[in-house]
């Protein structure tokens, strides 16, 4: 393209009826460079925090398998990626000066010839989202660890997963994945993340609670060394320590390691063991058996079972059954469909433990219910049912 002269620029301004005095003296003359195809450039809109991550030399990683919607992860957050179209063509001009820079640099030549290196009609927009962590548990549950004597472990054909494998398969940031591994009490065995088989976990817990009972230790002060010494002949020492970490809080007193046992978590696990073999359980009978089954000095209370079991107050006699929040769908609409399939009308108290984990940043359970459920009164109590007919 021929270079424009100042005279040509002034003639163009006159034709356009623009007053040169109202404009900056510098003029950009644009031409398309030889490689100005739009295909190889992608624009990504970043919030200041993410921009700072890149400027500090850290990486942002796009995660997802072929059949999944891509997400972008920083070290500790996950973002949905969506393409946003713009009505204006966006041009990439290397070394382009903004009006502010031109004002500051009065000496700059008044005709600047710029070559367009590329263009785009859209950009990627990021929106903070919940990490997609349900798959993590699903993968680890393919092959739960049944203990060192299990024959199944020697012959299993299922994959085992290292941290690196999980980072490639799970759509969440590294910190969110590691936090979730802790939340589901996964443990590293020979370099692979595993979840303990529930029966094996209960066997380990039972060893520990029986030892506490026979030694008359206070539940708030269970010594690690003595546990390993006494139980090491029955089970691997790292498994004993893992069960103490899962069901207790570790602390050091006078140079010795102790655990303060979590009463609620132990009672909850024993309830799960009792409930998992029955479809429904008479509530008053269950409460009686449950209290007899928990370790001496612990009190079993129904509020320990949030997100694990549901009480049916409308049946006669009242019943209780297992309903685990981690078995429900991860998608908001599917979660509500599933819950309304189980029970037509829910009180806010009953439904909260089953939707709490769906709340995004700064979102409340109330806001979710407003969006996905219809509210009505039943015998003076506010209840929620489906907004759509359940097929």
N, C-alpha and C positions, 0 to 999 in steps of 0.2 A: 504494500500500500504506500502511496506517495505521502511524504510528510507534509502536514498542513503548515501553512505560514500564519503569522499573526494577522495579516490582512484578511486571509480567508476566514479565520476565526471571528474577526470583528464583523465581516460581512454576514456571517451566519447569525451572529447575535442580533444584528440589525433586522434581518429577515424575521427573526423570532420575536422582534419588538422587545428585546431585553436591554436594560441599561447597564453597560459595562461598569459604571461607577458603583453599582450596588453589588457587584460580584468580586470575588478575589481575583487578583491579576493572573494567578497560575491557572493554566488550562491543561487538563489531561486529554491527550489524544490517544484513543484506544485502538488497538489492532489485535486480531487473533493470532496467537503464536502458532507454530507448526503442530504442536502437540495439544491443541486446545479442545480435545475431545472431552465430553463430560463424564465418561464412564469410570475413570480411575480415581476420582476424588469423592470422598464421603465427608460430610460435615456432621459433627457431633456437638450438641449443645450441652455444656457442662455447668453445674452450679459451682460457686466459688470454691467450696471445699474440695470438690473433685479436681478442679483446675490446679489447686495447690498441691494435690497428691502427685499429679503429673509433673508439675514444675519442680517438685522435690525429687524427681527421678524414680518415683514408685510406679508400679504397673497397674493398669486397669485390665481386667480379663473378661472376655465374652465367653459365657458358658451355656451349654445346651447341646443335646444330641439332635440328630436330624429331624426327629418328630416333635421337638420341643420349641416353644417360642423363646428366642434368645434373651438372655439377661446379661447385664454388665455388672461386674463385681469389683469393688475396691477391697481393701484389706478386711473391712468390717461391715460393709453395707451391700445391698443388692438392689438393682434398678431394672425396671422393665424397659425395653427398647421399642420405640414406635417410630414409624416414618411420618414426618409432618411435611405436607406439601406447602410450598409458598406460591403466592400469585406473582411475585417478582422473580425474575431470573437472578441468581446469585453468581457474580463473577469473581474469579480468583485472580488478583493482580499482585504479583510479587513486588515488594518494596513500595506499595501504594502509600501515599501520604494523605493523612486525614486533614480536613480544614484547619483543625487546631495546630497540627504540626506545620502546616504551610504558613499560618499566621506568625508562628514563632520564628520561622526561617524566612525572613523577608527577602533575603538575597537570592532565593531560589529562582531558577530560570522560569520565565512565565509560560513557556510551553513545555509540558512534560510528555514524552512519548512513552506510553505504557503498553506492554504486551499482555494480553489475557492468556493465562496459562490453563484455565479450565473453567467450567461453569456447572451449576447445579440448580435443580428446581425443587429440591427437598433436603431435609436434614434429619438426623436421628435425634429424637427427643427422649430424655431419660426421666423416668418417674420412680421414686423410691417405692419398693414393694416388699412384701413379706418374703423371706427366703423360702424356697420350695424344698422343705426338709422331710416331707413324708416319705419320699423315696429312700432316704437314708436308712430309716428303720426297716423298710421293705427289703432292701438289699441285705441288711445284716440278719434279718429274720429268715432268709432262705436257708441259713445253715447255723442255727443257734448252737452255742458250745455246751456240750452235755457232760463235760468233765474229762479228766485225763484218761479214765478207763474206757471211755466210749469207743466202741468199735466203729461207729458211724463216722467219726472224725477221720479215721485212717482211710476209709473207702469213699468218702464224700466226693462227688464230682462238682459240687457248687464252687463258684469263685470265692476267693477270700480277698479282702480289700485292705490296702495300705492307705495312709493319709493321702498320698499322691493320687491313688485310684479314685478316692472319694471326691477329691478336688476336681477331677475330670468328669465325674458323673453327676454330681449334685449341683443344682443351680442356686448356690449360695456362696457368700464370702467365706474365706478361711476361718475367720473368728466365729462366724455364725455356725459353721459346721462343727468346729471344736467344742463350742458351747453346747450344741445339741447332743454331741456324743456323750458329754458329761451328763446332760439332762436325762438321757435314756440309759444311763449306767453301763455304757459300753466299756470294754476293757481291751487292752492290747495284749494279744497272746502271740508270741513268736513273730512280732512285727505287724500282725494283722488285727484290725478292729473286729471284735466279736461281741455279740450280746449273749448273755448266759441263758440257757434253756430255763424256763420258769421253774420246772420241778427241781432242777439242779440248784438254782438260786435258793429255793425254799429249803433244800437239804442243808446248804451252807448256813443259811440264816438260823435254822433250827439248831445246828451244832453250836453256834455262837450264843443263842439265847439260853440253851440248856446249860452251857458252861457258866454264863453270868449267874444263872439261878443256883447252880450247885456251889459256886464260889461265894455267893451272896454279895457280889459286887454291886455298888450303886450304879444305876443305868447311866448316870452322868459321868462315871469315871471307870471305863473299861480299859484295862492295860493291854496294849498291843503285844508286848513281849510275851506275856503269860498266855495270851490267846494262841500265838504262833507255836509256843512251846507245847501247849496241851493238845492243840488240834492238828499240828503239823504232820502227825502220823496218819491222820484220816484223809486230809486233803492238801493240795499244794499250798504252800505258805502264801504265795501271791494271790491265791483265790480267797484265802481267809482275810487277807488285808483288803482285797477288793470289796468284799461283802461289808466289812467294817466301814470302808469309805462310802459305800452306797447307802448304808443305813445309819450312818453316824457322822458327827463332826469331829475332825481330828484336831487335837491341840497338844501342846507340850507343857508339862508341869515338872519343874525341878529336873530337867534333863531327860524325863521319860515321856514316851508318847502314849496318850490316852484318847479314847473316843467317848463322846457324849452321844448316846443312841437317840435317834429320832423316833419318838413314840408314834407319831401320826403315820410315818412311812411304814413302820413295822406292822401296825394294826391294819393298815390299808392292804399290805401284801398278803396278810393272813386272810383278810376278807376275800381277796381275789381267789385265793386257793379254795376257800369254801364255796364261793359262788360259781366257779368255772365249770363245775360238774353238774349244776342244776340249771334248768331253763328258767324257772322262777322258784323263789324260796319264800315261805311264810315269814313275814317280817319279824314277828315277835320270837319265833323259834330261832331264826337266824341270829338275832341280837344276843340271844341266850348262849347259843353255841359259840358265837364269835368271841364273846367276853371270856368264856371258859378256855378258848384256844390261845388267847394272847398271853405273852409272858406276865408273870407275877409282877404286880405294881403298875401295870399299864391299864388305861381305860379306853375301851373301844367306843367311839362316837360316830354317828352317821355322817357328821360333817367332814370326817376324814376320807369319805368316799366320793368326793366331788370329781366328776369327770371319769369315774370308774364304774359306779353302779347307780341305778335309778330306782326310786321307791314309787310304787303305784298305790297311792292313797285311795283311789276310787274303787279298787277291787275289795271284795269281802271274803276272807280276811285280807288285810293289806299285805302286799308282796314286795319283794326286792329282786332285781335281776341285774346281771352284768351288762354294762354298756360303756365301752371304753372310747374316750374321745379320739385316741390315736387310730381307731379303726374306721373313723368317719372320713368322708371325702375332704380334700384340701380346698377345693373351689367353694367360694361362698354360697352360690346358688345351689350347687349340688349338696352342700352340707345341710342347708335348710330343707331341701326336698327330702333328704334322708331322715332328718329329725321329725318332719311332719308325717312321714310314712310310718314312723315308730309310734308316734303319739299325735293325735289331731290337735289338741289344745295344750299349750304349755304355760306355766306361770313363769315370770321373769327369773325367780329364784332357781327353778328347775333347769331352765334352758341356758342360763348364764355359763355354767362350767363347760357346756358343750359348744359355745361360740366365742368364749373369751379369747382364745388363741387366734381368732380371725381378725381381731381389732388391729387396724394399721396404726401407725404413729398418731397419737392424739385423738384416736377414734374411740367412741364409747360403745358399750353393748347396746345402749338405748338407740344410738344412731343406726346400728346394724338392724335392730328389730324394726325400726321405722321403715327401713328400705326393703327388707325381705319378708316382713310378716304383717298381718292385720291384727289390730287390737280390738278386744271386746270385753264385756263384763260377764262373769259367770258367778252367780250367787255372791255378788258383791266383791269378787276378786277379779283383778285385771288378768286376762289370758291372751295368748298370741296363737294365731293359726295361719295357715298358708295363704298367700295372696293369690295363688293360682290353684285350680283344681288338681289334686294329686291323681296322676293316672294310675 
